């Protein structure tokens, strides 16, 4: 991590203070993003996830300037387990090919939390090209929580194939909580008008 | 099966005690022998478990004491009566300490406590009666159903007690269940007063709760909340009702199941679980379930009460001019981690025709934490806990409450 200068730290504190006005927080984003560096991508992305209105627009612009997707993808590949898990979670916000590719790779990460966060993030991306990776995760991961996350991500995936993958998995799964979540995922696809 | 002495008609906690033959001091055994009651007589009276219990057996013991001693004069310089009474008092105190005055003179129940066969259908009627009375005094079954018959009502009450006591739900009275009853049942002759709010909230013996999680969140946050919720419900003994299980759905009075609503059941509780997104069917499903429920638990990051609450979750505030026929008389609304504010609460309450109370948390927490808060609310409702219990669920998050369960003194007095 890069050391953060005191004035940037103060600006970050303003950005993270719910009592600050929107104008104050937007000004803080400008100060922080001018500082640059990978160390501030994480806190800015966290605020981006919760923001709305002009603040969200400003944060999106700042994160774009900082090439947040590349920074987070790099952290997802080379960071420690906790950093990788956080990077996977935040990459859900950046629906870009590079982010999706990084998350697909993270489904084979040795750390369980990273795999869970990657699966959920892919659920936000809803990219049909991730069908195979999510199906494989749901079928063969040894951790039920990862299989559940893959099933829930498949519930949102557009295009054919996901429904069949879920139905096949339901027949072979033996953990009750995973079976229930698979059934809910199938139901969700039916609710959206997918044919039997 | 040994024959179980029926408690005499005039039985009360103060006129019954017991004596354990093996625990009698040797001096007292000698005095009894001198008064005409040998150790063999004592063992014959005590039977298999070595305990002389209840007014009938104690009277039988005294009838065997020879005439002068029965007149309560001292034997060997010691008062026989006082010595026996001391034994009875000591054992009564021991039973009291263990909360077991209800059960510890019943050999069948003592056997259960010691790991013998559990109580179930066709078990000894007297023992079943005692367990039913304890369940009734805990407010878990109607006193009219206390009949010594281990029937469906008994099983339902046992299951509900096991759920509240955090025990495996077996429907039978085994050693852990009986031990928990000893610990939790009020003293014989008294009843635990249930908070009237719960009586108003529950229909019959069942509380219907709508759980809406993840309103307004991104898909991934809803997924996390959903996974946490499903695991938590399974851990708590809830069962998911399959859409094909027509018999159970009809028994619950739900002939037409909404596919957007997941139904879960546990003894005493029916849950309608919705994960509302921005789609109209899920919003409508949330609205319908919430309007007909006794308690509504909402949690979602961007979830606020009032207009935004209405648009995001589909909860339509009931108009006083057109009250819903399904609306309960009393409804508890808990809102978790949603940024709710006092003005928004006022707007919701002003537009609500039923007697609704609101308990909300403005703390911004993670989706998993919000799911855990909802599960915590469910736990409080299941054990009919107090306002303090609800506040404890929210931990340090800012909480507002509007008088729900404010008469906690009922519980304090009962205990």
Interface residues (C-beta under 8 A of the other chain):
Chain A: X18 X49 X50 X92 X120 X121 X123 X124 X126 X145 X148 X149 X152 X153 X155 X156 X176 X177 X180 X181 X184 X187 X190 X191 X192
Chain B: X218 X219 X220 X223 X224 X226 X227 X230 X231 X234 X240 X259 X260 X262 X279 X281 X282 X301 X364
